[in-house]
């Protein structure tokens, strides 16, 4: 692997906080944060990825709490029917 590809791999992992799941994800990072042109980003990303895909990572985002309990909306409609 060339030094440029190794450097690109370090950049991608630093921006994602983990290894990329596939070449497309790595290419998007290279385009967005490194300004690499699309075709070159895809070629570099392909060179980064090994023969086996990475295991899917789970989301770290916390689910958004509802603004009000779901039943409250139904109760309001029931009260107006009366």
PDB file as gemmi writes it, atoms N, CA and C in Angstrom:
CRYST1    1.000    1.000    1.000  90.00  90.00  90.00 P 1                      
ATOM      1  N   UNK A   1       0.852  -1.172   0.000  1.00  0.00           N  
ATOM      2  CA  UNK A   1       0.000   0.000   0.000  1.00  0.00           C  
ATOM      3  C   UNK A   1       0.897   1.234   0.000  1.00  0.00           C  
ATOM      4  N   UNK A   2       0.555   2.205  -0.825  1.00  0.00           N  
ATOM      5  CA  UNK A   2       1.378   3.408  -0.935  1.00  0.00           C  
ATOM      6  C   UNK A   2       1.204   4.303   0.299  1.00  0.00           C  
ATOM      7  N   UNK A   3       2.189   5.176   0.543  1.00  0.00           N  
ATOM      8  CA  UNK A   3       2.072   6.098   1.685  1.00  0.00           C  
ATOM      9  C   UNK A   3       0.836   6.996   1.594  1.00  0.00           C  
ATOM     10  N   UNK A   4       0.448   7.396   0.371  1.00  0.00           N  
ATOM     11  CA  UNK A   4      -0.737   8.237   0.207  1.00  0.00           C  
ATOM     12  C   UNK A   4      -2.005   7.502   0.623  1.00  0.00           C  
ATOM     13  N   UNK A   5      -2.085   6.223   0.292  1.00  0.00           N  
ATOM     14  CA  UNK A   5      -3.257   5.427   0.667  1.00  0.00           C  
ATOM     15  C   UNK A   5      -3.276   5.221   2.183  1.00  0.00           C  
ATOM     16  N   UNK A   6      -2.117   4.978   2.778  1.00  0.00           N  
ATOM     17  CA  UNK A   6      -2.041   4.827   4.228  1.00  0.00           C  
ATOM     18  C   UNK A   6      -2.463   6.112   4.937  1.00  0.00           C  
ATOM     19  N   UNK A   7      -2.003   7.246   4.427  1.00  0.00           N  
ATOM     20  CA  UNK A   7      -2.390   8.540   4.999  1.00  0.00           C  
ATOM     21  C   UNK A   7      -3.888   8.760   4.869  1.00  0.00           C  
ATOM     22  N   UNK A   8      -4.444   8.404   3.710  1.00  0.00           N  
ATOM     23  CA  UNK A   8      -5.887   8.534   3.496  1.00  0.00           C  
ATOM     24  C   UNK A   8      -6.647   7.660   4.485  1.00  0.00           C  
ATOM     25  N   UNK A   9      -6.145   6.455   4.734  1.00  0.00           N  
ATOM     26  CA  UNK A   9      -6.789   5.565   5.692  1.00  0.00           C  
ATOM     27  C   UNK A   9      -6.800   6.150   7.091  1.00  0.00           C  
ATOM     28  N   UNK A  10      -5.706   6.770   7.487  1.00  0.00           N  
ATOM     29  CA  UNK A  10      -5.647   7.402   8.803  1.00  0.00           C  
ATOM     30  C   UNK A  10      -6.636   8.564   8.895  1.00  0.00           C  
ATOM     31  N   UNK A  11      -6.739   9.333   7.834  1.00  0.00           N  
ATOM     32  CA  UNK A  11      -7.682  10.457   7.816  1.00  0.00           C  
ATOM     33  C   UNK A  11      -9.120   9.961   7.941  1.00  0.00           C  
ATOM     34  N   UNK A  12      -9.459   8.936   7.174  1.00  0.00           N  
ATOM     35  CA  UNK A  12     -10.820   8.399   7.196  1.00  0.00           C  
ATOM     36  C   UNK A  12     -11.154   7.885   8.594  1.00  0.00           C  
ATOM     37  N   UNK A  13     -10.254   7.121   9.180  1.00  0.00           N  
ATOM     38  CA  UNK A  13     -10.517   6.588  10.517  1.00  0.00           C  
ATOM     39  C   UNK A  13     -10.616   7.692  11.557  1.00  0.00           C  
ATOM     40  N   UNK A  14      -9.814   8.724  11.419  1.00  0.00           N  
ATOM     41  CA  UNK A  14      -9.869   9.836  12.370  1.00  0.00           C  
ATOM     42  C   UNK A  14     -11.201  10.578  12.270  1.00  0.00           C  
ATOM     43  N   UNK A  15     -11.673  10.792  11.058  1.00  0.00           N  
ATOM     44  CA  UNK A  15     -12.934  11.520  10.871  1.00  0.00           C  
ATOM     45  C   UNK A  15     -14.141  10.702  11.308  1.00  0.00           C  
ATOM     46  N   UNK A  16     -14.113   9.398  11.061  1.00  0.00           N  
ATOM     47  CA  UNK A  16     -15.242   8.546  11.428  1.00  0.00           C  
ATOM     48  C   UNK A  16     -15.182   8.100  12.888  1.00  0.00           C  
ATOM     49  N   UNK A  17     -13.986   8.064  13.452  1.00  0.00           N  
ATOM     50  CA  UNK A  17     -13.815   7.541  14.796  1.00  0.00           C  
ATOM     51  C   UNK A  17     -13.802   6.020  14.820  1.00  0.00           C  
ATOM     52  N   UNK A  18     -13.678   5.426  13.657  1.00  0.00           N  
ATOM     53  CA  UNK A  18     -13.659   3.970  13.497  1.00  0.00           C  
ATOM     54  C   UNK A  18     -13.202   3.674  12.074  1.00  0.00           C  
ATOM     55  N   UNK A  19     -13.000   2.407  11.774  1.00  0.00           N  
ATOM     56  CA  UNK A  19     -12.648   2.016  10.407  1.00  0.00           C  
ATOM     57  C   UNK A  19     -13.888   2.160   9.516  1.00  0.00           C  
ATOM     58  N   UNK A  20     -13.718   2.514   8.244  1.00  0.00           N  
ATOM     59  CA  UNK A  20     -14.885   2.619   7.357  1.00  0.00           C  
ATOM     60  C   UNK A  20     -15.519   1.253   7.127  1.00  0.00           C  
ATOM     61  N   UNK A  21     -16.830   1.246   6.943  1.00  0.00           N  
ATOM     62  CA  UNK A  21     -17.546  -0.006   6.722  1.00  0.00           C  
ATOM     63  C   UNK A  21     -17.400  -0.493   5.283  1.00  0.00           C  
ATOM     64  N   UNK A  22     -17.224   0.427   4.348  1.00  0.00           N  
ATOM     65  CA  UNK A  22     -17.061   0.033   2.950  1.00  0.00           C  
ATOM     66  C   UNK A  22     -16.347   1.146   2.194  1.00  0.00           C  
ATOM     67  N   UNK A  23     -16.028   0.872   0.941  1.00  0.00           N  
ATOM     68  CA  UNK A  23     -15.281   1.834   0.128  1.00  0.00           C  
ATOM     69  C   UNK A  23     -16.088   3.105  -0.136  1.00  0.00           C  
ATOM     70  N   UNK A  24     -17.392   2.989  -0.269  1.00  0.00           N  
ATOM     71  CA  UNK A  24     -18.209   4.175  -0.524  1.00  0.00           C  
ATOM     72  C   UNK A  24     -18.153   5.126   0.666  1.00  0.00           C  
ATOM     73  N   UNK A  25     -18.248   4.597   1.868  1.00  0.00           N  
ATOM     74  CA  UNK A  25     -18.166   5.440   3.061  1.00  0.00           C  
ATOM     75  C   UNK A  25     -16.801   6.133   3.127  1.00  0.00           C  
ATOM     76  N   UNK A  26     -15.744   5.404   2.844  1.00  0.00           N  
ATOM     77  CA  UNK A  26     -14.403   5.984   2.851  1.00  0.00           C  
ATOM     78  C   UNK A  26     -14.271   7.060   1.775  1.00  0.00           C  
ATOM     79  N   UNK A  27     -14.836   6.828   0.607  1.00  0.00           N  
ATOM     80  CA  UNK A  27     -14.768   7.810  -0.479  1.00  0.00           C  
ATOM     81  C   UNK A  27     -15.504   9.095  -0.110  1.00  0.00           C  
ATOM     82  N   UNK A  28     -16.646   8.963   0.531  1.00  0.00           N  
ATOM     83  CA  UNK A  28     -17.411  10.151   0.943  1.00  0.00           C  
ATOM     84  C   UNK A  28     -16.595  10.986   1.925  1.00  0.00           C  
ATOM     85  N   UNK A  29     -15.932  10.328   2.863  1.00  0.00           N  
ATOM     86  CA  UNK A  29     -15.094  11.046   3.828  1.00  0.00           C  
ATOM     87  C   UNK A  29     -13.953  11.754   3.103  1.00  0.00           C  
ATOM     88  N   UNK A  30     -13.317  11.064   2.173  1.00  0.00           N  
ATOM     89  CA  UNK A  30     -12.205  11.679   1.440  1.00  0.00           C  
ATOM     90  C   UNK A  30     -12.664  12.888   0.637  1.00  0.00           C  
ATOM     91  N   UNK A  31     -13.835  12.791   0.038  1.00  0.00           N  
ATOM     92  CA  UNK A  31     -14.371  13.935  -0.718  1.00  0.00           C  
ATOM     93  C   UNK A  31     -14.740  15.083   0.213  1.00  0.00           C  
ATOM     94  N   UNK A  32     -15.480  14.770   1.274  1.00  0.00           N  
ATOM     95  CA  UNK A  32     -16.018  15.812   2.140  1.00  0.00           C  
ATOM     96  C   UNK A  32     -14.948  16.506   2.978  1.00  0.00           C  
ATOM     97  N   UNK A  33     -14.034  15.755   3.558  1.00  0.00           N  
ATOM     98  CA  UNK A  33     -13.091  16.353   4.494  1.00  0.00           C  
ATOM     99  C   UNK A  33     -11.699  16.570   3.927  1.00  0.00           C  
ATOM    100  N   UNK A  34     -11.370  15.921   2.838  1.00  0.00           N  
ATOM    101  CA  UNK A  34     -10.034  16.092   2.278  1.00  0.00           C  
ATOM    102  C   UNK A  34     -10.060  16.792   0.927  1.00  0.00           C  
ATOM    103  N   UNK A  35     -11.263  16.984   0.369  1.00  0.00           N  
ATOM    104  CA  UNK A  35     -11.372  17.671  -0.914  1.00  0.00           C  
ATOM    105  C   UNK A  35     -10.851  16.852  -2.083  1.00  0.00           C  
ATOM    106  N   UNK A  36     -10.802  15.546  -1.926  1.00  0.00           N  
ATOM    107  CA  UNK A  36     -10.317  14.677  -3.003  1.00  0.00           C  
ATOM    108  C   UNK A  36     -11.403  14.570  -4.076  1.00  0.00           C  
ATOM    109  N   UNK A  37     -11.060  14.741  -5.348  1.00  0.00           N  
ATOM    110  CA  UNK A  37     -12.058  14.596  -6.419  1.00  0.00           C  
ATOM    111  C   UNK A  37     -12.702  13.203  -6.374  1.00  0.00           C  
ATOM    112  N   UNK A  38     -13.951  13.110  -6.813  1.00  0.00           N  
ATOM    113  CA  UNK A  38     -14.764  11.900  -6.670  1.00  0.00           C  
ATOM    114  C   UNK A  38     -14.081  10.634  -7.200  1.00  0.00           C  
ATOM    115  N   UNK A  39     -13.607  10.664  -8.420  1.00  0.00           N  
ATOM    116  CA  UNK A  39     -13.006   9.459  -9.015  1.00  0.00           C  
ATOM    117  C   UNK A  39     -11.770   9.022  -8.235  1.00  0.00           C  
ATOM    118  N   UNK A  40     -10.931   9.971  -7.868  1.00  0.00           N  
ATOM    119  CA  UNK A  40      -9.728   9.652  -7.111  1.00  0.00           C  
ATOM    120  C   UNK A  40     -10.098   9.137  -5.711  1.00  0.00           C  
ATOM    121  N   UNK A  41     -11.140   9.712  -5.102  1.00  0.00           N  
ATOM    122  CA  UNK A  41     -11.587   9.260  -3.780  1.00  0.00           C  
ATOM    123  C   UNK A  41     -12.058   7.812  -3.841  1.00  0.00           C  
ATOM    124  N   UNK A  42     -12.803   7.468  -4.888  1.00  0.00           N  
ATOM    125  CA  UNK A  42     -13.275   6.087  -5.042  1.00  0.00           C  
ATOM    126  C   UNK A  42     -12.117   5.114  -5.227  1.00  0.00           C  
ATOM    127  N   UNK A  43     -11.144   5.502  -6.050  1.00  0.00           N  
ATOM    128  CA  UNK A  43      -9.992   4.629  -6.287  1.00  0.00           C  
ATOM    129  C   UNK A  43      -9.172   4.442  -5.008  1.00  0.00           C  
ATOM    130  N   UNK A  44      -8.957   5.527  -4.272  1.00  0.00           N  
ATOM    131  CA  UNK A  44      -8.201   5.455  -3.025  1.00  0.00           C  
ATOM    132  C   UNK A  44      -8.951   4.622  -1.997  1.00  0.00           C  
ATOM    133  N   UNK A  45     -10.265   4.813  -1.921  1.00  0.00           N  
ATOM    134  CA  UNK A  45     -11.083   4.059  -0.965  1.00  0.00           C  
ATOM    135  C   UNK A  45     -11.049   2.566  -1.270  1.00  0.00           C  
ATOM    136  N   UNK A  46     -11.094   2.220  -2.555  1.00  0.00           N  
ATOM    137  CA  UNK A  46     -11.012   0.798  -2.936  1.00  0.00           C  
ATOM    138  C   UNK A  46      -9.677   0.201  -2.484  1.00  0.00           C  
ATOM    139  N   UNK A  47      -8.611   0.987  -2.644  1.00  0.00           N  
ATOM    140  CA  UNK A  47      -7.286   0.511  -2.231  1.00  0.00           C  
ATOM    141  C   UNK A  47      -7.196   0.364  -0.713  1.00  0.00           C  
ATOM    142  N   UNK A  48      -7.938   1.176   0.016  1.00  0.00           N  
ATOM    143  CA  UNK A  48      -7.945   1.107   1.482  1.00  0.00           C  
ATOM    144  C   UNK A  48      -8.608  -0.148   2.021  1.00  0.00           C  
ATOM    145  N   UNK A  49      -9.670  -0.550   1.356  1.00  0.00           N  
ATOM    146  CA  UNK A  49     -10.499  -1.630   1.893  1.00  0.00           C  
ATOM    147  C   UNK A  49      -9.854  -2.992   1.639  1.00  0.00           C  
ATOM    148  N   UNK A  50      -9.908  -3.828   2.644  1.00  0.00           N  
ATOM    149  CA  UNK A  50      -9.399  -5.185   2.487  1.00  0.00           C  
ATOM    150  C   UNK A  50     -10.440  -6.028   1.762  1.00  0.00           C  
ATOM    151  N   UNK A  51     -10.154  -7.280   1.538  1.00  0.00           N  
ATOM    152  CA  UNK A  51     -11.074  -8.168   0.839  1.00  0.00           C  
ATOM    153  C   UNK A  51     -12.349  -8.455   1.606  1.00  0.00           C  
ATOM    154  N   UNK A  52     -12.338  -8.288   2.936  1.00  0.00           N  
ATOM    155  CA  UNK A  52     -13.514  -8.580   3.741  1.00  0.00           C  
ATOM    156  C   UNK A  52     -14.122  -7.275   4.257  1.00  0.00           C  
ATOM    157  N   UNK A  53     -15.436  -7.120   4.135  1.00  0.00           N  
ATOM    158  CA  UNK A  53     -16.067  -5.913   4.656  1.00  0.00           C  
ATOM    159  C   UNK A  53     -16.037  -5.893   6.186  1.00  0.00           C  
ATOM    160  N   UNK A  54     -16.032  -4.705   6.732  1.00  0.00           N  
ATOM    161  CA  UNK A  54     -16.076  -4.550   8.187  1.00  0.00           C  
ATOM    162  C   UNK A  54     -17.466  -4.891   8.697  1.00  0.00           C  
ATOM    163  N   UNK A  55     -17.530  -5.312   9.928  1.00  0.00           N  
ATOM    164  CA  UNK A  55     -18.836  -5.594  10.541  1.00  0.00           C  
ATOM    165  C   UNK A  55     -19.597  -4.272  10.691  1.00  0.00           C  
ATOM    166  N   UNK A  56     -20.899  -4.276  10.446  1.00  0.00           N  
ATOM    167  CA  UNK A  56     -21.671  -3.039  10.589  1.00  0.00           C  
ATOM    168  C   UNK A  56     -21.579  -2.495  12.011  1.00  0.00           C  
ATOM    169  N   UNK A  57     -21.421  -1.207  12.128  1.00  0.00           N  
ATOM    170  CA  UNK A  57     -21.364  -0.559  13.438  1.00  0.00           C  
ATOM    171  C   UNK A  57     -22.756  -0.071  13.812  1.00  0.00           C  
ATOM    172  N   UNK A  58     -23.061  -0.186  15.070  1.00  0.00           N  
ATOM    173  CA  UNK A  58     -24.366   0.304  15.517  1.00  0.00           C  
ATOM    174  C   UNK A  58     -24.306   1.803  15.742  1.00  0.00           C  
ATOM    175  N   UNK A  59     -25.437   2.437  15.638  1.00  0.00           N  
ATOM    176  CA  UNK A  59     -25.512   3.875  15.840  1.00  0.00           C  
ATOM    177  C   UNK A  59     -25.230   4.212  17.290  1.00  0.00           C  
ATOM    178  N   UNK A  60     -24.548   5.309  17.497  1.00  0.00           N  
ATOM    179  CA  UNK A  60     -24.264   5.763  18.863  1.00  0.00           C  
ATOM    180  C   UNK A  60     -25.215   6.872  19.278  1.00  0.00           C  
ATOM    181  N   UNK A  61     -26.075   7.263  18.388  1.00  0.00           N  
ATOM    182  CA  UNK A  61     -26.991   8.355  18.693  1.00  0.00           C  
ATOM    183  C   UNK A  61     -28.085   7.884  19.648  1.00  0.00           C  
ATOM    184  N   UNK A  62     -28.415   8.728  20.593  1.00  0.00           N  
ATOM    185  CA  UNK A  62     -29.498   8.407  21.525  1.00  0.00           C  
ATOM    186  C   UNK A  62     -30.832   8.707  20.849  1.00  0.00           C  
ATOM    187  N   UNK A  63     -31.839   7.854  21.039  1.00  0.00           N  
ATOM    188  CA  UNK A  63     -33.136   8.136  20.432  1.00  0.00           C  
ATOM    189  C   UNK A  63     -33.735   9.413  21.012  1.00  0.00           C  
ATOM    190  N   UNK A  64     -34.450  10.124  20.176  1.00  0.00           N  
ATOM    191  CA  UNK A  64     -35.076  11.365  20.597  1.00  0.00           C  
ATOM    192  C   UNK A  64     -36.328  11.034  21.404  1.00  0.00           C  
ATOM    193  N   UNK A  65     -36.465  11.685  22.546  1.00  0.00           N  
ATOM    194  CA  UNK A  65     -37.646  11.455  23.385  1.00  0.00           C  
ATOM    195  C   UNK A  65     -38.851  12.158  22.745  1.00  0.00           C  
ATOM    196  N   UNK A  66     -40.023  11.521  22.768  1.00  0.00           N  
ATOM    197  CA  UNK A  66     -41.206  12.173  22.203  1.00  0.00           C  
ATOM    198  C   UNK A  66     -41.549  13.431  22.990  1.00  0.00           C  
ATOM    199  N   UNK A  67     -42.134  14.410  22.307  1.00  0.00           N  
ATOM    200  CA  UNK A  67     -42.462  15.670  22.966  1.00  0.00           C  
ATOM    201  C   UNK A  67     -43.585  15.500  23.973  1.00  0.00           C  
ATOM    202  N   UNK A  68     -44.441  14.531  23.758  1.00  0.00           N  
ATOM    203  CA  UNK A  68     -45.489  14.212  24.727  1.00  0.00           C  
ATOM    204  C   UNK A  68     -45.799  12.730  24.617  1.00  0.00           C  
ATOM    205  N   UNK A  69     -46.365  12.161  25.647  1.00  0.00           N  
ATOM    206  CA  UNK A  69     -46.657  10.731  25.592  1.00  0.00           C  
ATOM    207  C   UNK A  69     -47.620  10.409  24.456  1.00  0.00           C  
ATOM    208  N   UNK A  70     -47.437   9.274  23.771  1.00  0.00           N  
ATOM    209  CA  UNK A  70     -48.301   8.925  22.638  1.00  0.00           C  
ATOM    210  C   UNK A  70     -49.784   8.837  22.987  1.00  0.00           C  
ATOM    211  N   UNK A  71     -50.133   8.412  24.186  1.00  0.00           N  
ATOM    212  CA  UNK A  71     -51.542   8.245  24.560  1.00  0.00           C  
ATOM    213  C   UNK A  71     -52.245   9.590  24.704  1.00  0.00           C  
ATOM    214  N   UNK A  72     -51.515  10.627  25.021  1.00  0.00           N  
ATOM    215  CA  UNK A  72     -52.128  11.936  25.249  1.00  0.00           C  
ATOM    216  C   UNK A  72     -52.896  12.406  24.008  1.00  0.00           C  
ATOM    217  N   UNK A  73     -52.358  12.177  22.847  1.00  0.00           N  
ATOM    218  CA  UNK A  73     -53.024  12.570  21.614  1.00  0.00           C  
ATOM    219  C   UNK A  73     -54.352  11.827  21.473  1.00  0.00           C  
ATOM    220  N   UNK A  74     -54.361  10.546  21.762  1.00  0.00           N  
ATOM    221  CA  UNK A  74     -55.592   9.763  21.667  1.00  0.00           C  
ATOM    222  C   UNK A  74     -56.612  10.213  22.709  1.00  0.00           C  
ATOM    223  N   UNK A  75     -56.150  10.543  23.886  1.00  0.00           N  
ATOM    224  CA  UNK A  75     -57.065  10.997  24.935  1.00  0.00           C  
ATOM    225  C   UNK A  75     -57.738  12.300  24.541  1.00  0.00           C  
ATOM    226  N   UNK A  76     -57.004  13.191  23.884  1.00  0.00           N  
ATOM    227  CA  UNK A  76     -57.585  14.459  23.465  1.00  0.00           C  
ATOM    228  C   UNK A  76     -58.695  14.241  22.451  1.00  0.00           C  
ATOM    229  N   UNK A  77     -58.484  13.337  21.507  1.00  0.00           N  
ATOM    230  CA  UNK A  77     -59.518  13.052  20.522  1.00  0.00           C  
ATOM    231  C   UNK A  77     -60.750  12.410  21.181  1.00  0.00           C  
ATOM    232  N   UNK A  78     -60.519  11.534  22.151  1.00  0.00           N  
ATOM    233  CA  UNK A  78     -61.620  10.870  22.853  1.00  0.00           C  
ATOM    234  C   UNK A  78     -62.460  11.878  23.611  1.00  0.00           C  
ATOM    235  N   UNK A  79     -61.828  12.857  24.234  1.00  0.00           N  
ATOM    236  CA  UNK A  79     -62.553  13.849  25.011  1.00  0.00           C  
ATOM    237  C   UNK A  79     -63.437  14.719  24.110  1.00  0.00           C  
ATOM    238  N   UNK A  80     -62.987  14.985  22.896  1.00  0.00           N  
ATOM    239  CA  UNK A  80     -63.766  15.815  21.970  1.00  0.00           C  
ATOM    240  C   UNK A  80     -64.930  15.074  21.326  1.00  0.00           C  
ATOM    241  N   UNK A  81     -64.877  13.749  21.327  1.00  0.00           N  
ATOM    242  CA  UNK A  81     -65.951  12.952  20.734  1.00  0.00           C  
ATOM    243  C   UNK A  81     -67.214  12.949  21.607  1.00  0.00           C  
ATOM    244  N   UNK A  82     -67.033  13.120  22.907  1.00  0.00           N  
ATOM    245  CA  UNK A  82     -68.053  12.935  23.909  1.00  0.00           C  
ATOM    246  C   UNK A  82     -69.269  13.706  23.790  1.00  0.00           C  
TER     247      UNK A  82                                                      
END                                                                             
